[in-house]
Amino acid sequence: MAERKVLVKYYPPDFDPKLLPNNHRPKGKQDNVRNMLPMTVKCNHCGNYLYIGTKFNMRKETVWTENYLGILIHRFYFKCTYCYAEITFKTDPRNHDYIVEGGGTRNYDPYRDAKAAEEVLKQMRANEEQGDSMKFLENKTHDSKKEMDIMDAIDDTHQLNRRQTQFTPDMLLKQLFYDLDALELQEEWEKSKEYKEQFKVKRLSDVNENEDKTMHSVTQHLKQVVVQSQPKQVPQVVKLKYIKKLICCEKEGEKVAILKEEDNENITVKQENLNKTNQTLSLVDDDYSD
């Protein structure tokens, strides 16, 4: 039994589905099926009755020229058990029933009685309106009122559908994903803000606004003018780990500006007294000296 009912098939690693033959099914091909009669049928050739529930080997085909709201219609062929005459019937998806096409007659057709009753009612109404004009107006008013009620019911149904379909499943999913993305972005922004605040250090300003202006003026002056006021002094050469372009500090109540210029591995330090140009100054750089 296990070998006969194969559930899993092996596909080798070098399997290529393009090499398989194209077994295209023809459009008008018929299938052999085992089916039961859904209604009692009388054979038109010999008058034999084929009762509901009788099993037959039938041929089934799809009627491609007909459909009902996109639903396919199927036709069945079978033979009479007495004279072997072929009888055909097809599906009726509109009425959820079957229609006998040829070779036989349905023993009882409920839709045939409904059509006959509808024709009788129409004939009775026409006879009543023929001799009575008031009856004609009354029937016409009743039909107009019935039509208005139907239109109102249709409008109510449309409004209800519009209200229910205001938010489609696609719109709800889109809104859900949008909210999730916004929440993730908000969380990432808060985390980055906390991370930055952890490493934020408040620094005290070393100089005030006046000193800032003085430092700016000294910087511009040192860029343009070479200090030659003291020819005997030799520029000091100091090895530093870090480079500072300009240091504005105070030494013994005097403002000192120190300019450092990089020369390969050494730093040439030029110093100038902001208050007294003739006084010799010493370099104050304890934090950056080796």
Backbone bond lengths (Angstrom), bond angles and torsions (degrees), N, CA, C in turn:
res aa  C-N    CA-C-N  psi(-1)  N-CA   C-N-CA  omega(-1)  CA-C   N-CA-C  phi
1 M - - - 1.464 - - 1.529 111.49 -
2 A 1.340 115.23 -36.28 1.458 117.95 -178.34 1.521 111.35 -68.06
3 E 1.335 116.57 -33.75 1.465 119.40 179.57 1.519 111.16 -75.07
4 R 1.327 116.94 -30.82 1.456 119.16 -177.68 1.526 111.44 -75.71
5 K 1.308 116.99 -39.85 1.467 121.71 -179.67 1.529 108.70 -96.63
6 V 1.293 115.73 84.75 1.464 121.00 -178.91 1.527 108.96 -81.73
7 L 1.320 116.10 124.09 1.461 121.31 179.35 1.519 112.62 -103.63
8 V 1.326 116.89 -31.86 1.461 121.42 -177.16 1.518 108.33 -124.65
9 K 1.317 115.75 132.46 1.457 121.16 178.68 1.527 109.17 -113.32
10 Y 1.323 114.94 150.32 1.462 120.73 -177.98 1.521 109.55 -93.49
11 Y 1.323 115.88 130.07 1.455 122.33 175.23 1.529 107.75 -114.40
12 P 1.318 118.28 118.20 1.473 120.13 -178.57 1.523 111.09 -67.97
13 P 1.323 117.56 162.55 1.479 120.19 -179.55 1.521 113.31 -62.78
14 D 1.338 117.38 -30.65 1.461 120.08 -178.94 1.522 111.78 -92.62
15 F 1.335 117.47 22.91 1.466 120.70 -179.43 1.524 109.98 -70.92
16 D 1.317 115.72 130.22 1.466 122.06 179.32 1.521 108.26 -125.66
17 P 1.328 119.21 109.71 1.469 120.10 -178.25 1.520 113.22 -66.50
18 K 1.335 117.50 -17.70 1.463 119.16 179.56 1.524 112.24 -68.11
19 L 1.333 116.88 -22.99 1.462 120.28 -179.14 1.523 112.88 -80.91
20 L 1.333 117.72 -9.52 1.463 120.01 179.22 1.522 110.03 -73.00
21 P 1.324 117.99 147.19 1.474 120.00 178.69 1.525 110.53 -70.00
22 N 1.312 115.92 146.72 1.459 121.98 179.17 1.525 109.12 -84.23
23 N 1.325 115.84 100.23 1.462 120.89 179.39 1.526 108.80 -93.12
24 H 1.325 115.95 76.18 1.458 120.36 178.82 1.522 109.47 -77.02
25 R 1.320 114.62 128.32 1.459 120.04 -179.07 1.520 109.04 -77.74
26 P 1.326 118.10 128.83 1.473 119.56 176.97 1.522 110.88 -63.63
27 K 1.326 115.70 148.75 1.455 120.36 -172.80 1.527 112.09 -69.86
28 G 1.311 118.83 -34.90 1.462 120.87 -176.50 1.510 113.92 -99.94
29 K 1.329 117.89 22.72 1.465 119.80 -177.47 1.523 110.34 -74.52
30 Q 1.346 115.96 144.18 1.453 122.41 178.97 1.526 109.95 -103.71
31 D 1.325 115.44 144.98 1.463 122.20 179.02 1.521 109.45 -109.47
32 N 1.317 116.25 144.37 1.458 121.89 174.93 1.526 108.79 -90.48
33 V 1.313 116.52 119.58 1.461 122.44 -177.50 1.524 109.20 -129.79
34 R 1.328 114.26 156.98 1.463 121.52 174.94 1.510 107.30 -102.73
35 N 1.338 116.68 118.06 1.457 120.41 -171.71 1.522 109.63 -137.83
36 M 1.326 114.50 161.61 1.471 121.72 177.59 1.522 109.14 -111.04
37 L 1.314 115.75 147.62 1.463 119.95 178.24 1.525 109.79 -68.08
38 P 1.337 118.10 126.43 1.464 119.67 179.61 1.534 113.14 -82.19
39 M 1.317 118.47 -7.46 1.462 121.37 -179.99 1.536 108.39 -154.44
40 T 1.294 117.21 166.15 1.467 122.76 178.03 1.522 109.14 -81.99
41 V 1.343 116.11 130.72 1.464 121.66 -175.38 1.535 108.63 -126.04
42 K 1.333 115.42 140.78 1.472 122.10 174.81 1.523 109.00 -105.58
43 C 1.332 116.61 128.06 1.461 121.18 179.70 1.527 109.66 -71.86
44 N 1.314 117.56 129.30 1.466 121.46 179.70 1.529 112.54 -76.17
45 H 1.324 118.55 -16.44 1.465 121.04 -176.32 1.528 111.79 -86.30
46 C 1.340 116.12 -44.15 1.463 119.34 -176.88 1.520 113.38 -119.30
47 G 1.315 119.29 -9.88 1.461 122.34 179.70 1.512 113.95 81.14
48 N 1.314 117.76 13.93 1.462 120.89 179.71 1.530 109.89 -77.87
49 Y 1.321 116.10 142.74 1.461 121.40 179.02 1.533 109.47 -97.18
50 L 1.301 113.84 129.35 1.462 121.52 176.62 1.524 106.56 -110.26
51 Y 1.326 116.40 112.57 1.454 121.11 -168.23 1.538 111.29 -85.10
52 I 1.327 113.62 158.45 1.461 120.81 -179.88 1.534 110.24 -62.69
53 G 1.312 116.11 138.84 1.460 121.56 179.97 1.508 114.01 92.57
54 T 1.344 118.43 -2.25 1.465 120.73 178.27 1.525 109.41 -75.48
55 K 1.335 116.59 133.23 1.461 121.12 -177.77 1.521 110.43 -87.65
56 F 1.349 114.17 139.04 1.458 121.22 179.43 1.524 108.93 -138.21
57 N 1.346 113.98 152.27 1.461 119.88 167.23 1.526 107.40 -87.12
58 M 1.327 116.68 108.52 1.463 121.24 -173.52 1.519 110.53 -111.10
59 R 1.324 113.34 161.36 1.460 121.51 171.81 1.525 108.09 -106.74
60 K 1.304 114.98 128.56 1.478 120.40 -176.62 1.520 109.86 -114.61
61 E 1.336 115.65 138.43 1.456 121.73 175.69 1.518 109.11 -141.36
62 T 1.323 115.78 158.47 1.464 121.84 178.99 1.517 109.72 -96.66
63 V 1.331 115.68 130.91 1.468 121.52 178.38 1.524 107.07 -86.57
64 W 1.343 116.56 97.62 1.458 120.73 -176.10 1.522 112.60 -76.04
65 T 1.332 117.52 -15.99 1.467 120.22 -178.59 1.525 112.50 -85.10
66 E 1.341 117.71 -9.41 1.458 120.94 -178.09 1.530 109.41 -131.38
67 N 1.317 114.96 148.77 1.465 121.64 171.33 1.517 108.54 -161.51
68 Y 1.317 115.31 165.60 1.459 120.90 177.88 1.524 108.30 -130.27
69 L 1.343 115.26 106.59 1.468 122.07 -179.59 1.525 111.42 55.16
70 G 1.340 115.09 40.08 1.454 120.09 179.34 1.516 114.61 84.41
71 I 1.340 118.28 -3.80 1.469 121.96 179.30 1.522 108.42 -86.85
72 L 1.327 116.08 127.93 1.459 120.52 -179.17 1.520 110.86 -71.94
73 I 1.321 115.16 149.63 1.467 122.84 178.02 1.521 107.87 -110.70
74 H 1.332 116.72 133.52 1.462 122.94 -177.89 1.532 109.56 -113.25
75 R 1.338 114.91 144.50 1.465 122.17 178.63 1.532 108.91 -115.75
76 F 1.343 116.09 141.01 1.463 122.62 -178.13 1.530 109.55 -121.80
77 Y 1.339 114.93 140.62 1.464 122.48 177.40 1.535 108.34 -119.10
78 F 1.324 116.88 131.94 1.465 121.36 173.31 1.534 108.32 -148.07
79 K 1.351 116.22 169.58 1.466 121.39 -174.69 1.522 110.45 -117.31
80 C 1.322 114.11 149.56 1.462 121.14 177.18 1.532 109.58 -66.04
81 T 1.313 117.24 142.53 1.466 121.15 -177.53 1.530 112.60 -76.36
82 Y 1.328 116.64 -12.10 1.471 118.97 -177.38 1.527 111.79 -104.15
83 C 1.329 117.76 -50.30 1.470 121.10 -176.38 1.527 112.97 -109.60
84 Y 1.312 117.78 -3.04 1.471 123.27 179.25 1.536 113.52 60.80
85 A 1.342 115.60 26.31 1.467 119.59 173.91 1.541 108.77 -77.10
86 E 1.319 114.93 144.11 1.474 119.53 -176.02 1.522 110.36 -82.86
87 I 1.333 115.94 134.40 1.467 123.71 178.66 1.532 107.45 -124.23
88 T 1.301 115.90 138.69 1.476 121.01 -178.87 1.520 110.34 -124.82
89 F 1.321 115.37 145.87 1.472 122.17 171.37 1.529 107.82 -148.46
90 K 1.322 116.07 159.37 1.470 121.48 -178.11 1.523 110.02 -134.99
91 T 1.301 114.44 164.96 1.467 120.14 -178.76 1.526 110.63 -77.29
92 D 1.344 115.58 153.72 1.462 122.74 178.24 1.530 108.08 -129.18
93 P 1.338 117.74 84.04 1.478 118.93 -176.63 1.525 113.59 -65.93
94 R 1.306 118.31 -21.02 1.468 119.68 179.83 1.523 111.09 -66.37
95 N 1.326 117.01 -42.24 1.466 122.12 -178.85 1.528 112.91 -105.65
96 H 1.342 116.92 6.41 1.468 121.21 -178.81 1.526 110.97 55.73
97 D 1.295 115.73 47.33 1.459 120.21 -176.30 1.522 109.34 -148.98
98 Y 1.352 116.32 -166.07 1.460 122.89 -179.60 1.521 109.19 -126.77
99 I 1.342 115.42 154.32 1.467 122.41 179.82 1.526 108.08 -124.79
100 V 1.353 116.59 126.47 1.467 121.10 176.38 1.517 107.95 -80.97
101 E 1.337 116.27 122.84 1.466 120.50 -175.95 1.529 112.65 -91.80
102 G 1.303 117.99 -50.16 1.470 119.53 -175.54 1.516 111.93 -157.30
103 G 1.356 113.92 157.32 1.467 120.75 177.92 1.502 114.19 85.37
104 G 1.317 118.44 -10.71 1.461 120.44 -178.91 1.514 111.25 -159.20
105 T 1.331 114.58 173.32 1.460 121.59 -179.72 1.519 108.37 -131.70
106 R 1.303 115.22 137.48 1.464 119.37 179.07 1.519 109.44 -72.87
107 N 1.314 115.61 135.36 1.461 119.42 -175.79 1.521 111.34 -67.55
108 Y 1.313 118.21 -42.32 1.459 121.98 178.92 1.518 107.90 -138.20
109 D 1.330 114.01 121.32 1.465 120.30 -179.83 1.523 107.92 -114.87
110 P 1.331 119.64 106.94 1.474 120.12 -177.95 1.520 112.49 -64.81
111 Y 1.304 118.01 -31.18 1.460 120.03 -178.99 1.522 111.56 -72.80
112 R 1.326 115.86 -24.78 1.460 118.67 176.88 1.523 110.24 -67.03
113 D 1.333 117.34 -40.58 1.466 120.74 177.94 1.529 111.09 -68.19
114 A 1.335 117.10 -36.82 1.468 119.49 179.44 1.527 110.78 -65.34
115 K 1.320 116.36 -40.30 1.468 119.57 178.16 1.525 111.01 -66.08
116 A 1.316 115.80 -39.78 1.467 119.07 179.16 1.526 110.80 -65.00
117 A 1.331 117.78 -40.90 1.459 120.67 179.26 1.528 110.78 -66.21
118 E 1.314 117.28 -38.02 1.468 120.24 178.20 1.526 111.14 -64.76
119 E 1.300 117.22 -39.25 1.467 120.27 178.08 1.524 111.23 -66.65
120 V 1.335 117.30 -36.79 1.470 120.71 178.44 1.520 110.64 -65.21
121 L 1.335 117.72 -42.39 1.463 120.86 179.22 1.528 111.50 -64.18
122 K 1.311 117.21 -40.14 1.468 120.16 177.80 1.528 111.04 -63.32
123 Q 1.314 116.61 -39.47 1.461 119.95 -179.81 1.524 111.00 -67.57
124 M 1.332 117.27 -40.37 1.465 120.59 178.63 1.529 110.80 -64.64
125 R 1.293 118.09 -40.54 1.468 120.62 179.39 1.520 110.62 -66.29
126 A 1.317 117.48 -41.52 1.469 119.89 178.87 1.525 110.80 -62.73
127 N 1.336 117.42 -37.06 1.473 120.07 179.25 1.523 111.15 -67.82
128 E 1.356 117.44 -37.04 1.467 120.10 179.13 1.522 111.58 -68.55
129 E 1.322 117.69 -40.18 1.463 120.57 -177.06 1.518 112.50 -76.99
130 Q 1.295 117.43 -15.41 1.463 119.61 -175.52 1.527 112.16 -68.43
131 G 1.326 117.76 -37.68 1.466 119.54 -178.11 1.503 114.03 -106.99
132 D 1.320 120.01 -0.90 1.460 122.62 -176.81 1.531 108.54 -133.24
133 S 1.369 115.19 109.36 1.470 119.70 -179.57 1.528 111.70 -71.99
134 M 1.346 117.77 -32.48 1.460 120.70 178.53 1.534 110.87 -65.72
135 K 1.303 116.18 -37.58 1.460 119.74 177.19 1.534 110.87 -65.24
136 F 1.333 115.95 -35.82 1.468 120.41 177.87 1.531 110.85 -63.85
137 L 1.378 116.56 -45.33 1.463 120.33 178.57 1.532 111.48 -65.34
138 E 1.325 116.17 -38.55 1.463 120.04 179.38 1.536 110.97 -63.99
139 N 1.309 116.70 -43.64 1.470 120.05 178.78 1.535 111.75 -65.74
140 K 1.346 114.74 -37.84 1.461 118.68 179.43 1.527 110.79 -66.49
141 T 1.351 117.11 -41.96 1.465 120.70 177.54 1.532 110.99 -63.39
142 H 1.323 115.31 -40.66 1.464 119.51 179.03 1.537 110.84 -63.56
143 D 1.323 117.00 -39.98 1.470 120.23 178.41 1.526 111.55 -65.86
144 S 1.355 116.48 -39.94 1.468 120.01 179.02 1.530 111.06 -64.64
145 K 1.346 116.12 -42.60 1.460 119.90 178.70 1.534 110.92 -63.98
146 K 1.309 115.75 -40.49 1.468 119.56 179.09 1.533 110.98 -64.11
147 E 1.336 116.02 -39.98 1.463 120.00 178.50 1.524 111.43 -65.58
148 M 1.349 117.49 -39.96 1.463 120.57 177.86 1.530 111.37 -64.68
149 D 1.338 116.38 -39.94 1.471 119.35 177.67 1.528 111.06 -62.61
150 I 1.315 115.95 -39.08 1.467 119.68 179.12 1.527 110.63 -65.44
151 M 1.343 117.03 -42.13 1.460 120.35 179.03 1.532 111.55 -64.32
152 D 1.354 116.82 -39.77 1.471 119.87 177.45 1.528 111.08 -63.61
153 A 1.317 116.12 -40.85 1.469 119.41 178.98 1.530 111.01 -64.42
154 I 1.331 115.99 -37.90 1.471 119.56 178.24 1.525 110.81 -66.30
155 D 1.350 117.20 -41.20 1.469 120.19 177.91 1.529 111.47 -63.29
156 D 1.336 116.15 -41.94 1.473 119.14 177.66 1.527 111.27 -61.70
157 T 1.317 115.73 -39.92 1.470 119.41 178.90 1.521 111.12 -64.96
158 H 1.340 116.83 -40.61 1.467 120.39 178.65 1.529 111.18 -64.53
159 Q 1.329 117.29 -41.90 1.468 119.96 178.34 1.526 111.55 -64.04
160 L 1.331 116.02 -40.78 1.461 119.73 178.48 1.526 111.16 -64.32
161 N 1.318 116.31 -42.12 1.469 119.57 178.51 1.520 111.03 -65.45
162 R 1.349 116.41 -39.51 1.455 119.90 178.10 1.529 111.17 -63.13
163 R 1.310 116.37 -39.90 1.460 120.08 179.13 1.526 111.33 -67.55
164 Q 1.317 116.76 -38.33 1.463 119.99 -178.81 1.520 111.90 -74.88
165 T 1.328 116.45 -32.28 1.468 120.09 -178.19 1.523 112.11 -95.02
166 Q 1.345 117.51 18.96 1.458 119.67 177.50 1.524 110.88 -64.48
167 F 1.325 115.30 -37.25 1.457 121.13 175.74 1.517 107.83 -119.38
168 T 1.303 115.76 104.50 1.457 121.16 177.97 1.531 109.65 -77.60
169 P 1.324 117.81 162.35 1.474 119.21 176.82 1.521 113.04 -56.99
170 D 1.336 117.03 -36.71 1.468 119.40 178.63 1.526 111.29 -64.58
171 M 1.335 116.03 -41.02 1.461 119.50 179.00 1.530 111.10 -65.66
172 L 1.338 116.80 -40.05 1.460 119.62 178.92 1.524 111.36 -64.32
173 L 1.344 116.74 -43.18 1.463 120.13 178.51 1.527 111.16 -63.90
174 K 1.343 116.15 -40.84 1.455 119.99 179.25 1.525 110.92 -62.83
175 Q 1.348 116.44 -43.08 1.459 120.28 178.83 1.524 110.90 -65.36
176 L 1.333 116.98 -38.08 1.463 120.60 179.11 1.521 111.19 -63.92
177 F 1.349 116.77 -46.83 1.460 119.97 178.71 1.529 111.21 -64.21
178 Y 1.332 116.95 -36.80 1.467 120.31 178.55 1.526 110.68 -63.70
179 D 1.339 116.77 -42.45 1.465 120.02 178.75 1.523 111.07 -65.07
180 L 1.332 116.94 -39.86 1.464 119.87 179.44 1.526 111.03 -64.43
181 D 1.338 116.66 -43.07 1.467 119.74 178.54 1.527 111.12 -62.85
182 A 1.330 116.34 -42.99 1.464 119.25 179.14 1.528 111.10 -63.38
183 L 1.341 116.77 -38.76 1.464 119.95 178.59 1.525 111.36 -65.49
184 E 1.338 116.86 -41.48 1.463 120.01 178.26 1.525 111.51 -63.87
185 L 1.333 116.66 -42.43 1.466 119.49 177.85 1.526 111.55 -63.06
186 Q 1.343 116.34 -39.85 1.461 119.47 178.78 1.525 111.07 -63.99
187 E 1.348 116.93 -41.88 1.466 120.05 179.09 1.525 111.28 -65.11
188 E 1.334 116.97 -42.20 1.464 119.75 178.42 1.528 111.30 -62.79
189 W 1.331 116.66 -40.08 1.468 119.76 179.53 1.525 110.95 -65.25
190 E 1.333 117.21 -41.35 1.460 119.98 178.87 1.528 111.06 -65.72
191 K 1.342 117.08 -40.47 1.463 119.52 178.74 1.524 111.19 -63.74
192 S 1.334 116.79 -43.89 1.465 119.52 178.88 1.525 111.17 -64.16
193 K 1.321 116.75 -36.40 1.461 119.75 178.45 1.522 110.76 -65.72
194 E 1.344 117.25 -43.79 1.463 120.32 177.28 1.525 111.29 -63.44
195 Y 1.341 116.03 -40.12 1.465 119.77 -179.93 1.526 111.06 -62.95
196 K 1.330 117.26 -40.72 1.460 120.46 179.43 1.524 111.34 -68.85
197 E 1.332 116.60 -37.14 1.460 119.34 -179.33 1.523 111.95 -67.70
198 Q 1.340 117.06 -28.51 1.465 119.43 178.15 1.525 112.00 -64.38
199 F 1.324 117.02 -36.13 1.463 121.62 -177.63 1.526 112.76 -97.21
200 K 1.300 117.50 7.30 1.463 120.16 -179.88 1.528 108.91 -82.93
201 V 1.349 117.02 125.15 1.467 123.12 -179.50 1.527 108.18 -121.74
202 K 1.300 114.91 128.67 1.460 119.43 179.68 1.525 109.35 -81.68
203 R 1.303 116.61 121.92 1.456 122.09 -176.65 1.528 109.87 -103.80
204 L 1.352 114.52 139.00 1.458 119.78 177.60 1.515 109.57 -84.55
205 S 1.288 116.24 137.34 1.461 120.15 179.29 1.522 109.51 -73.62
206 D 1.334 116.45 131.07 1.463 121.69 -178.99 1.524 112.58 -78.48
207 V 1.288 115.69 -28.27 1.460 119.21 -177.46 1.504 108.92 -131.17
208 N 1.283 115.85 157.63 1.449 121.00 177.82 1.523 109.65 -91.68
209 E 1.319 115.66 -169.95 1.461 119.39 -176.02 1.530 111.18 -65.80
210 N 1.336 117.41 -38.31 1.465 119.36 179.99 1.520 111.22 -64.46
211 E 1.331 115.46 -40.43 1.455 118.63 178.56 1.522 111.18 -66.07
212 D 1.354 116.46 -34.38 1.467 119.22 176.79 1.521 110.52 -62.19
213 K 1.325 116.20 -44.09 1.462 119.05 178.54 1.527 110.94 -63.45
214 T 1.351 116.36 -41.04 1.470 120.08 179.26 1.514 111.06 -63.03
215 M 1.336 116.99 -42.98 1.459 121.28 -179.36 1.526 110.58 -63.68
216 H 1.336 116.82 -38.98 1.459 119.91 178.79 1.528 110.99 -64.89
217 S 1.334 116.35 -43.44 1.471 119.26 179.82 1.521 111.35 -65.62
218 V 1.357 116.86 -39.40 1.463 119.86 179.11 1.514 110.47 -66.03
219 T 1.322 117.23 -38.37 1.470 120.79 179.02 1.517 111.00 -61.36
220 Q 1.325 116.18 -46.39 1.457 119.19 178.37 1.533 111.19 -63.57
221 H 1.337 116.48 -36.70 1.464 120.08 -179.40 1.517 111.40 -68.66
222 L 1.332 117.72 -41.94 1.459 121.12 -178.18 1.519 112.23 -71.78
223 K 1.320 117.80 -26.11 1.461 120.00 177.30 1.518 111.86 -70.28
224 Q 1.316 117.14 -32.81 1.460 120.49 -173.77 1.539 113.12 -96.69
225 V 1.331 117.35 -31.02 1.469 120.79 -172.91 1.519 109.37 -113.49
226 V 1.303 116.56 133.53 1.467 122.33 175.16 1.526 107.39 -90.09
227 V 1.292 114.86 129.28 1.462 119.52 -175.57 1.533 109.06 -74.15
228 Q 1.330 114.77 114.01 1.465 120.42 178.74 1.538 111.19 -128.42
229 S 1.284 115.67 19.62 1.462 118.95 -177.94 1.520 112.86 -70.95
230 Q 1.336 117.45 -25.34 1.457 121.52 -179.99 1.517 108.25 -124.17
231 P 1.329 117.53 90.41 1.465 119.06 -177.40 1.514 113.08 -70.64
232 K 1.352 117.84 -21.36 1.458 118.62 -178.39 1.522 112.01 -77.24
233 Q 1.304 115.87 -25.17 1.459 118.62 -177.79 1.519 110.30 -76.55
234 V 1.309 113.53 139.08 1.470 120.32 178.03 1.525 107.84 -105.04
235 P 1.303 117.89 134.92 1.478 118.88 178.63 1.515 110.69 -57.91
236 Q 1.295 115.34 135.31 1.455 120.57 179.76 1.523 109.71 -79.37
237 V 1.327 114.31 139.71 1.466 120.82 179.45 1.514 107.80 -112.84
238 V 1.318 117.11 119.90 1.460 122.23 -175.78 1.524 108.71 -129.29
239 K 1.327 116.22 136.49 1.466 120.71 174.89 1.531 108.54 -87.42
240 L 1.306 114.87 124.62 1.464 119.88 -177.81 1.525 110.32 -123.44
241 K 1.315 115.34 150.70 1.468 118.93 174.74 1.521 110.68 -75.93
242 Y 1.290 116.45 -38.25 1.452 121.37 -176.65 1.515 108.92 -123.75
243 I 1.292 116.33 161.11 1.459 122.86 -174.79 1.514 108.28 -111.02
244 K 1.303 116.21 129.26 1.451 122.05 171.75 1.510 107.89 -122.76
245 K 1.294 116.43 125.73 1.459 118.89 -176.26 1.522 111.59 -71.02
246 L 1.319 115.53 -44.62 1.459 117.86 -174.36 1.514 109.05 -145.05
247 I 1.317 116.15 131.41 1.458 121.21 177.37 1.525 107.05 -121.66
248 C 1.297 115.96 126.20 1.463 120.86 176.55 1.524 107.12 -115.37
249 C 1.279 117.59 109.28 1.459 121.72 -175.14 1.534 109.25 -136.13
250 E 1.298 115.39 178.97 1.454 121.96 179.02 1.532 108.98 -119.63
251 K 1.299 116.29 133.80 1.462 121.63 175.69 1.531 108.27 -131.33
252 E 1.327 113.67 114.26 1.462 121.36 178.96 1.525 111.10 55.00
253 G 1.369 115.10 44.27 1.459 120.23 176.51 1.496 114.67 79.12
254 E 1.351 119.46 3.52 1.457 122.33 -178.87 1.521 109.27 -113.98
255 K 1.311 115.70 140.11 1.457 121.51 179.40 1.512 109.44 -83.05
256 V 1.325 115.77 129.78 1.459 122.00 -176.87 1.517 108.21 -125.68
257 A 1.330 117.14 133.38 1.466 122.47 174.72 1.501 108.31 -112.79
258 I 1.304 119.01 125.70 1.464 124.23 -177.60 1.517 108.08 -119.13
259 L 1.302 117.97 122.98 1.463 123.98 178.71 1.509 108.36 -108.99
260 K 1.335 118.12 128.76 1.457 123.28 -178.41 1.514 109.12 -113.68
261 E 1.319 116.91 129.34 1.457 122.36 178.74 1.511 108.61 -118.26
262 E 1.355 115.92 135.07 1.458 121.46 -175.81 1.521 109.14 -83.96
263 D 1.328 116.60 131.28 1.465 122.75 176.35 1.518 107.22 -136.39
264 N 1.357 115.76 95.73 1.471 122.40 -175.19 1.522 109.21 55.79
265 E 1.350 118.05 -113.55 1.455 121.06 -176.88 1.525 111.90 -95.75
266 N 1.349 118.42 -15.96 1.456 121.18 -177.87 1.520 110.24 -98.94
267 I 1.274 114.68 160.80 1.454 122.05 179.32 1.521 108.09 -119.63
268 T 1.331 117.87 120.26 1.459 122.23 176.76 1.515 108.39 -87.85
269 V 1.303 116.09 123.57 1.455 121.37 -174.58 1.518 108.69 -108.51
270 K 1.317 117.01 122.00 1.460 122.28 174.82 1.505 107.74 -109.20
271 Q 1.265 117.50 132.79 1.447 120.69 -177.27 1.529 109.34 -125.04
272 E 1.290 115.36 150.31 1.461 120.38 -179.05 1.515 108.11 -147.73
273 N 1.294 115.11 135.27 1.448 120.54 177.72 1.520 108.07 -83.21
274 L 1.307 115.54 127.97 1.452 119.04 -177.89 1.524 111.50 -77.85
275 N 1.332 115.86 -29.88 1.458 118.95 -176.83 1.532 111.90 -95.97
276 K 1.359 117.39 -45.11 1.459 121.82 -177.31 1.510 107.83 -125.16
277 T 1.299 116.63 113.50 1.459 120.66 -176.14 1.514 112.56 -81.07
278 N 1.346 119.35 -17.89 1.463 121.49 -176.15 1.521 113.00 -92.32
279 Q 1.319 118.73 -7.02 1.456 121.22 -177.12 1.514 109.48 -91.77
280 T 1.327 115.35 136.36 1.462 120.94 179.66 1.523 109.14 -77.24
281 L 1.337 113.93 133.70 1.466 119.86 -178.56 1.509 109.17 -114.45
282 S 1.278 115.87 152.43 1.474 121.70 176.46 1.520 109.38 -108.96
283 L 1.312 114.90 154.69 1.469 121.33 -177.42 1.525 110.00 -77.79
284 V 1.290 114.89 130.60 1.466 120.51 176.46 1.517 106.95 -115.54
285 D 1.318 115.17 101.93 1.471 119.03 179.70 1.519 108.14 -151.34
286 D 1.284 116.79 62.95 1.464 120.89 -175.98 1.518 111.58 -70.30
287 D 1.326 117.55 -30.12 1.470 119.92 -174.62 1.506 112.30 -74.81
288 Y 1.355 119.69 -26.90 1.460 121.63 -172.20 1.521 112.50 -112.40
289 S 1.291 120.08 0.56 1.465 121.83 -179.25 1.505 109.55 -84.45
290 D 1.343 115.23 151.73 1.471 119.54 -179.11 1.532 109.27 -74.10
